[in-house]
Amino acid sequence: MNRLLLPLAILSAPLLFAADPVEADYYRVTTFETPKETAMEVGAIELLPGGRLALGTRRGEVWIVSGAGSGDASALRYQLFASGLHEVLGIAHHPQEQCLYATTRYEITRLKDLDGDGRADVFDNVNDGWGVSGDYHEYAIGSRFDPKGGLWVTLCLTGSFSSQVPFRGWALRITPDGKMTPMCSGIRSPGGVGFDAEGEVYYCDNQGPWHGSCTLQHLVPGTFQGHPAGNVWYDLAPNMGPRPVDPVPEAFQGERKRNEARPGGDPGRMVQERARIKQLLPPAVYLVHGKIGNSATAIICDTSGGKFGPFSRQLFIADQSHSNLSRVFLETVNGIKQGAVFPFRGGFTSGLIGGRMDEEGRVYVGGSDRGWGARGGRPYCFEKVEWTGKVPFEVLEMRARADGFELSFTQPVDPATAGNVKSYSMRAFTYAYREQYGGDEIDEVLPRISAANVAADGRSVRLILSPMTRGHIHELHLDGVRSAGGLPLLHPVGYYTLNEIPAP
């Protein structure tokens, strides 16, 4: 194929379905036109020198994009760099080697342009140490390079239920020289893998067996992430030590027996299973099903130092089904990651899969509606999100305390409304930890908010409430809170996953 270099126009993004028109006052979305000879189903996005981007696609192509950061439509260029791969759902630039590493369904491939014509000449197999049976659902989601120079690959189960070939249901770490190390078991159906501002690695899992909802999960080496199907491969991972549980663990067998003995019997709970399975790490944040999204994908960290607004060092989670971005604040309590998720920005034109923020605080996203459909309405997209410079009135952080939560805000609050307990309401719930697909919100608790103490500077509020329920998602509504200027919150709801309760 001849070299392809295309100038294309930029279209302004229509706000479809779930988008709140007010969101556009603070975060502007630009929809890019894409080459007509391909379906630009963006599966991964990476930054390149000179402000360029690399886009990996579900169609097995890699495109180099220049001019996307500009507001000038004539500056946009697409160049086909590589084709013939199988589902590029991870792309990473190696600055020393000046080449790309693509995570495909069956391997990590090193792509090099030796003659400088803008096309890959060398396709090196770096590692193919995991299995592929041919099942349509066996996605392999890859990261960019971590701070120590390794790539993380999260492997979907066969059909999302079982593990028919090695390391399906695992997270692996692979170095540029091809060394593969199994890192975590218990993965079901990953949609994205990425890093926080400290370089800690996370992945998003999707609702299904053993997962009542989509989740953001911390990939701590040696941990079990919750789905037992891949545990059959522990014999191939001597570095992991003994398997945390049998292929069908005793705790899960107990859940089966309870339900067999009593149809509709009490299912297991994550907080209980943690006490029995020491390697089991709970989700850092439940991305509450149907309210935040239904199919979590890319993890994007704001490392722009304020160029993307007031949410520096927080995470943004893309969703394929809801065609949106949500925002996550994380903290560590008793050594465990946990935190709150808030709605952020809807109205993207297709389901989001790949995402990346550049140094100037521009977020690039793209994806597809293939397979599951998406609210956006278009079959695929490539889009950009930019902060307009206006600060929305939002909950900035939600921190757990022994007797409630401490909230900070992006703008000073009105003391009268923020100090009134009637401005708030809360419910807490969890999901069953069981083999059945998905599940309802269960074990509802209605905490009583007894005080709302506004700080002297008006930037934070201490909510005193009881009970605090370990293992529950605490859904907080702030419908009555106003800013000092009289504005309601742009998104007056947050969902905090309380894995651990801090000491007094």
Residue pairs with C-beta under 8 A, 6 or more apart in sequence:
1 80
1 83
3 79
3 80
3 117
3 118
3 119
4 35
4 78
4 79
4 80
5 77
5 78
5 79
5 118
6 35
6 77
6 78
6 79
7 74
7 76
7 77
8 32
8 33
8 34
8 35
8 73
8 76
8 77
8 78
9 33
9 73
9 76
10 30
10 31
10 32
10 33
10 73
10 76
11 30
11 31
11 32
11 33
12 30
12 31
13 29
13 30
13 31
13 347
13 348
13 349
13 383
14 31
14 347
14 349
15 21
15 24
15 29
15 346
15 347
16 323
16 347
16 349
16 375
16 376
16 377
17 323
17 346
17 347
17 375
17 376
17 377
18 322
18 323
18 324
18 346
18 347
18 375
19 345
19 346
19 347
20 346
20 490
22 490
23 344
23 345
23 346
23 347
23 490
24 347
25 388
25 390
25 392
26 309
26 387
26 388
26 390
26 391
26 392
26 490
27 309
27 344
27 345
27 385
27 386
27 387
27 388
28 385
28 386
28 387
28 388
29 345
29 347
29 348
29 383
29 384
29 385
30 383
30 384
30 386
31 349
31 381
31 382
31 383
32 68
32 76
32 382
32 383
32 384
34 40
34 78
34 380
34 381
34 382
35 63
35 78
38 57
38 59
38 61
38 63
38 80
39 57
39 59
39 368
39 379
39 380
40 55
40 57
40 63
40 366
40 380
40 381
40 382
41 57
41 58
41 59
41 353
41 366
41 367
41 368
41 370
41 379
41 380
42 55
42 56
42 57
42 353
42 354
42 365
42 366
42 367
42 368
42 380
42 381
42 382
43 56
43 57
43 58
43 87
43 88
43 89
43 90
43 353
43 354
43 367
43 368
44 55
44 56
44 88
44 89
44 90
44 91
44 103
44 142
44 353
44 354
45 53
45 54
45 55
45 56
45 91
45 354
45 355
45 356
45 364
45 365
45 366
46 53
46 54
46 56
46 91
46 92
46 93
46 100
46 144
46 356
47 53
47 54
47 93
47 356
47 358
47 359
48 54
48 64
48 93
49 95
50 66
51 66
51 68
51 69
51 358
52 64
52 65
52 66
53 64
53 65
53 66
53 68
53 356
53 358
53 364
54 62
54 63
54 64
54 65
54 81
54 91
54 93
54 100
55 62
55 63
55 64
55 65
55 91
55 354
55 366
55 382
56 62
56 85
56 88
56 89
56 90
56 91
56 102
56 103
56 354
57 63
57 88
58 87
58 88
58 89
58 353
58 368
58 370
60 83
60 84
60 85
60 86
60 87
60 88
60 104
61 80
61 82
61 83
61 85
61 88
62 80
62 81
62 82
62 83
62 85
62 88
62 91
62 100
62 102
62 111
62 120
63 78
63 79
63 80
63 81
64 78
64 79
64 81
64 118
65 76
65 77
65 78
65 79
65 382
66 75
66 76
66 77
66 79
67 75
67 76
67 77
68 76
68 362
68 364
68 384
69 358
69 360
69 362
69 384
70 76
79 118
80 119
81 100
81 111
81 113
81 118
81 119
81 120
82 100
82 102
82 111
82 119
82 120
82 123
85 102
85 104
85 109
86 104
86 105
86 106
87 104
87 105
87 139
87 140
88 102
88 103
88 104
89 103
89 104
89 105
89 139
89 140
89 141
89 142
89 353
89 354
90 101
90 102
90 103
90 108
90 140
90 141
90 142
90 143
90 144
90 151
90 153
90 193
91 100
91 101
91 102
91 103
91 142
91 144
92 100
92 101
92 103
92 142
92 143
92 144
92 145
92 151
93 99
93 100
93 101
93 144
94 100
94 101
94 145
94 176
97 110
97 112
97 176
99 110
99 111
99 112
99 113
100 110
100 111
100 120
101 108
101 109
101 110
101 111
101 126
101 142
101 145
101 151
101 176
102 108
102 109
102 111
102 142
103 140
103 141
103 142
103 143
103 151
103 153
104 140
105 132
105 138
105 139
105 140
106 128
106 132
106 140
107 125
107 126
107 127
107 128
108 125
108 126
108 127
108 128
108 142
108 151
108 153
108 174
109 123
109 124
109 125
109 126
110 122
110 123
110 124
110 125
110 126
110 176
111 120
111 122
111 123
112 120
112 121
112 122
112 124
113 119
113 120
113 121
114 121
114 122
115 121
126 174
126 176
126 178
127 174
127 178
127 179
127 180
129 166
129 167
129 172
129 174
129 180
130 140
130 153
130 155
130 165
130 166
130 167
130 168
130 170
130 172
131 164
131 165
131 166
131 167
131 168
132 138
132 165
133 158
133 164
133 165
135 158
135 159
135 164
137 156
137 157
137 158
137 159
137 160
137 189
138 155
138 156
138 157
138 158
138 165
138 168
139 155
139 156
139 189
139 190
140 153
140 154
140 155
140 156
141 153
141 154
141 155
141 156
141 190
141 191
141 192
141 193
141 203
142 151
142 152
142 153
142 193
143 151
143 152
143 153
143 193
143 194
143 195
143 201
144 151
144 194
144 195
145 151
146 152
146 173
146 195
146 199
146 201
147 195
147 199
149 175
149 176
150 173
150 174
150 175
151 173
151 174
151 175
152 171
152 172
152 173
152 174
152 183
152 193
152 201
152 203
152 219
153 171
153 172
153 173
153 174
153 193
154 170
154 171
154 187
154 190
154 193
154 203
154 219
155 167
155 168
155 169
155 170
155 171
155 172
155 187
155 190
156 168
156 169
156 187
156 188
156 189
156 190
157 163
157 168
157 169
157 187
157 188
157 189
157 227
157 229
157 230
158 164
158 165
158 168
160 188
160 189
160 206
160 208
160 209
161 208
161 209
161 229
162 229
163 169
163 229
163 230
163 232
163 233
166 233
166 236
167 182
167 230
167 233
167 236
168 229
168 230
168 233
169 185
169 186
169 187
169 188
169 227
169 229
169 230
169 231
169 233
170 182
170 183
170 184
170 185
170 187
170 230
170 233
170 237
171 182
171 183
171 184
171 187
171 193
171 203
171 219
171 225
172 180
172 181
172 182
172 183
173 180
173 181
173 183
174 180
174 181
181 239
182 233
182 236
182 237
182 239
182 240
183 219
183 221
183 222
184 219
184 220
184 221
184 222
184 223
184 224
184 225
185 224
185 225
185 230
185 231
185 233
185 234
185 237
185 240
185 243
185 244
186 223
186 224
186 225
186 226
186 227
186 228
186 230
186 231
186 280
187 203
187 205
187 225
187 227
187 230
188 205
188 206
188 208
188 209
188 210
188 211
188 226
188 227
188 229
189 205
189 206
189 208
190 203
190 204
190 205
190 206
191 203
191 204
191 205
191 206
191 214
191 295
191 296
191 297
191 298
191 320
191 353
192 203
192 204
192 296
192 297
192 298
192 299
192 317
192 318
192 353
192 355
193 201
193 202
193 203
193 204
193 219
193 299
194 201
194 202
194 203
194 298
194 299
194 300
194 301
194 315
195 201
195 202
195 299
195 301
196 202
196 301
196 313
196 315
196 330
197 301
197 302
197 303
197 313
200 218
200 337
201 218
201 219
202 216
202 217
202 218
202 219
202 284
202 299
202 315
203 216
203 217
203 219
203 299
204 214
204 215
204 216
204 217
204 287
204 296
204 297
204 298
204 299
204 317
205 211
205 214
205 215
205 217
205 225
205 226
205 227
205 283
205 296
206 214
206 295
206 296
207 213
207 214
207 289
207 294
207 437
207 438
208 437
208 438
209 227
209 434
209 435
209 436
209 437
210 226
210 227
210 228
210 433
210 434
210 435
211 226
211 227
211 431
211 438
212 286
212 289
212 430
212 431
212 432
212 433
212 438
212 439
212 440
212 441
213 286
213 287
213 288
213 289
213 431
213 438
214 286
214 287
214 289
214 292
214 293
214 294
214 295
214 296
214 319
215 283
215 284
215 285
215 286
215 287
215 296
216 283
216 284
216 285
216 287
216 296
216 299
216 315
216 317
216 328
216 341
217 225
217 226
217 281
217 283
217 284
218 281
218 284
218 337
219 225
220 281
222 240
222 241
222 279
223 279
223 280
223 281
224 231
224 244
224 245
224 277
224 279
224 280
224 281
225 281
226 270
226 280
226 281
226 283
226 433
228 245
228 247
228 248
228 249
228 252
229 247
231 243
231 244
231 245
231 246
231 247
231 249
232 247
234 240
234 242
234 243
244 277
244 278
244 279
244 280
245 251
245 252
245 277
245 279
249 277
250 276
251 268
251 273
251 276
251 277
252 268
252 435
254 268
255 267
255 268
255 433
255 434
255 435
256 435
258 265
258 266
258 267
259 265
259 267
259 434
267 432
267 433
267 434
267 436
267 439
268 432
268 433
268 434
269 430
269 432
269 433
269 443
269 471
270 280
270 282
270 283
270 430
270 431
270 433
270 471
271 282
271 430
271 470
271 471
272 433
273 280
273 433
274 280
274 282
281 336
282 336
282 471
282 497
282 499
283 497
284 330
284 336
284 337
284 338
284 339
284 497
284 499
285 328
285 330
285 338
285 339
285 340
285 341
285 495
285 497
286 341
286 431
286 473
286 495
286 497
287 293
287 296
287 317
287 319
287 326
287 341
288 341
288 473
288 475
288 495
289 438
291 493
291 495
292 317
292 319
292 322
292 326
292 341
292 343
292 495
293 317
293 319
293 321
293 322
293 324
293 326
294 319
294 321
294 322
295 319
295 320
295 321
295 322
295 351
295 372
296 317
296 318
296 319
296 320
297 317
297 318
297 319
297 320
297 352
297 353
297 354
297 355
297 367
298 317
298 318
298 352
298 353
298 354
298 355
298 356
298 365
299 315
299 316
299 317
299 318
299 355
300 315
300 316
300 317
300 318
300 325
300 355
300 356
300 357
300 363
301 313
301 314
301 315
301 316
301 357
302 308
302 311
302 312
302 313
302 314
302 315
302 316
302 357
302 361
303 312
303 313
303 357
304 312
304 357
304 359
304 360
304 361
305 312
306 312
306 361
307 360
307 361
307 387
308 357
308 361
308 362
308 363
308 387
309 361
309 387
309 391
309 392
310 391
310 394
310 396
310 410
311 327
311 396
314 327
314 328
314 329
314 330
315 327
315 328
315 330
316 325
316 326
316 327
316 328
316 344
316 355
316 357
316 363
317 325
317 326
317 327
317 328
317 341
318 324
318 325
318 352
318 353
318 354
318 355
318 365
318 367
319 325
319 326
319 351
319 352
320 351
320 352
320 353
320 367
320 368
320 369
320 372
320 374
321 351
321 372
321 373
321 374
321 375
322 346
322 374
322 375
323 346
323 347
323 348
323 349
323 350
323 351
323 352
323 374
323 375
323 376
324 343
324 344
324 345
324 346
324 347
324 348
324 352
324 375
325 344
325 345
325 346
325 348
325 352
325 355
325 363
325 365
325 385
326 341
326 342
326 343
326 344
327 341
327 342
327 343
327 344
328 339
328 340
328 341
328 342
329 339
329 340
329 342
329 396
329 397
329 398
330 337
330 338
330 339
331 337
331 338
331 339
331 399
331 400
332 338
333 400
333 499
333 500
333 501
333 502
334 500
334 502
336 499
336 500
337 499
338 400
338 496
338 497
338 498
338 499
338 500
339 398
339 496
339 497
340 395
340 397
340 398
340 494
340 495
340 496
340 497
341 494
341 495
342 394
342 395
342 491
342 493
342 494
342 495
343 491
343 493
344 491
345 385
346 375
347 376
348 365
348 376
348 381
348 383
349 376
349 377
349 378
349 381
349 383
350 366
350 367
350 368
350 369
350 374
350 376
350 377
350 378
350 379
350 380
350 381
351 367
351 368
351 369
351 372
351 373
351 374
351 375
351 376
352 365
352 366
352 367
352 381
353 366
353 367
353 368
354 365
354 366
354 367
355 363
355 364
355 365
355 366
356 363
356 364
357 363
357 364
358 364
361 386
361 387
362 384
362 385
362 386
363 384
363 385
363 386
364 382
364 383
364 384
364 385
365 381
365 382
365 383
365 384
365 385
366 380
366 381
366 382
366 383
367 374
367 380
367 381
368 374
368 379
368 380
368 381
369 376
369 377
369 378
369 379
369 380
370 379
370 380
391 410
391 411
392 410
392 490
393 409
393 410
393 411
393 483
393 487
393 488
393 489
393 490
394 409
394 410
394 489
394 490
394 491
395 407
395 408
395 409
395 410
395 478
395 489
395 491
395 494
396 408
396 409
396 410
397 406
397 407
397 408
398 405
398 406
398 407
398 476
398 494
398 496
399 405
399 406
399 407
399 408
400 468
400 496
400 498
400 500
400 501
400 502
401 462
401 502
402 468
402 501
402 502
402 503
402 504
403 464
403 465
403 466
403 468
403 504
404 449
404 462
404 463
404 464
404 465
404 466
404 468
405 462
405 463
405 465
405 474
405 476
405 496
406 460
406 461
406 462
406 463
407 460
407 461
407 462
407 463
407 478
408 459
408 460
409 459
409 460
409 461
409 483
411 483
411 484
411 485
411 487
412 457
412 458
412 459
412 483
412 484
413 454
413 458
413 459
413 461
413 481
413 482
413 483
413 484
414 481
414 482
414 483
414 484
414 486
415 454
415 458
417 423
417 480
417 481
417 482
418 452
418 454
418 458
418 461
418 481
418 482
419 452
419 453
419 454
419 461
420 452
420 480
421 449
421 450
421 451
421 452
422 480
423 452
423 478
423 479
423 480
423 481
424 449
424 452
424 463
424 476
424 477
424 478
424 480
424 481
425 449
425 476
425 477
425 479
426 446
426 447
426 449
426 465
426 474
426 475
426 476
426 477
427 444
427 445
427 446
427 447
427 474
427 475
428 444
428 445
428 446
428 447
428 469
428 472
428 473
428 474
428 475
428 498
429 441
429 442
429 443
429 444
429 445
429 472
429 473
429 475
430 441
430 442
430 443
430 471
430 472
430 473
431 439
431 440
431 441
431 442
432 439
432 442
441 473
443 472
445 467
445 469
445 472
447 465
447 466
447 467
447 468
447 469
447 474
448 465
448 466
449 463
449 464
449 465
450 464
450 465
450 466
451 462
451 463
451 464
452 461
452 462
452 463
452 464
453 461
453 462
453 464
454 460
454 461
455 461
455 462
458 484
463 476
468 474
468 498
468 501
469 498
470 498
470 499
470 500
470 501
471 498
471 499
472 498
473 495
473 496
473 497
473 498
474 495
474 496
474 498
475 493
475 494
475 495
476 493
476 494
476 495
476 496
477 492
477 493
478 489
478 492
478 493
478 494
479 488
479 492
481 488
481 489
481 492
482 488
